[in-house]
């Protein structure tokens, strides 16, 4: 089977089914020993996964953190509970070392022209992204034009600025916020602090920020459902790391990427049940990538693992799906024009809103570098108003929308092998 057709089959029901809607009563169904979740059950399960990954227990899941370790163990425990084989963590590319950033301290003191000193609290009044690293900055006798005040409330568009120190009013703080063409240190301010800064006649602004980088060994997670032809593999990926926390500021990572992880966990459960009755015609790998936020480090290792092991690799990457503010689907990347045309055509025929193709980065690009057929599915622009923000918790994701994407992927994979599941249980 040509890989374009294999890939299109896998996606077929993703595009045909626009929701978790079942015929008859909204109930679970059983056939030939295979349980099919009802739409309500599936949505509730996905919702519970998203909410759990956003809890303080995982503290944003940044690499090198206890939260990332806990997330790794939690995902592995679910796969083990499903009797899905995990690839050996000793395999190069599964475990790897990476330098993880950690905020040691951050202070900001402003002095007014009458000698009054005001200390701003990191996490409450201001935030400097870890990507800005160590900062030692003192600006004397500034005025509002020299420090470059920008108001970006309710907007992710910052624009071009030329000052060394940039103050931004933000309705919520975001980590790794890097506007195009900017120069200088980016300081996000709460609305209250922003208003005070604008009102002061400033004598000086002094900022000290310390970030430490420590090497950590972290690991990807790969669950494998073996098929009858082990020369071919469909790899379903979703990264589980996040941008973590900085001091008292926590970035829950609901949209990015508890949404994709939760979808993949649900899909794993359904595909495993199907495979017990009738093996797939190819292997299915469930790749939970780590360190995506740090240069795609995890998927770069996984891409080599799969390309060393298989003759044909096809990849579906789920990242930032189900954004509550936009129910459409974006295709982040597709390196097969035929595949893209087929998918867009099916979207149009079945009333699914396709927002267009975005040249967005992600773990799929690690596989593209090996010449693999790969596709990213995501919310348009990765839901850029909420990505990497303190507001991106479980409430930024619609579990129902995630379900609408998850169920058809499962059915699409099943279609390739002429699944034993009875068709009447799903309404197209």
Beta strands, then each sheet from edge to edge (+ up, - down):
strand 1: 29-31
strand 2: 34-36
strand 3: 85-86
strand 4: 95-112
strand 5: 117-120
strand 6: 126-127
strand 7: 135-140
strand 8: 149-151
strand 9: 165-169
strand 10: 185-189
strand 11: 202-219
strand 12: 221-225
strand 13: 232-239
strand 14: 245-246
strand 15: 249-250
strand 16: 283-289
strand 17: 312-318
strand 18: 329-334
strand 19: 354-357
strand 20: 373-378
sheet 1: 1+ 2-
sheet 2: 3+ 12- 16+ 13+ 17+ 20+ 18- 19-
sheet 3: 5+ 4- 11+ 7-
sheet 4: 6+ 10- 9- 8-
sheet 5: 14+ 15-
end
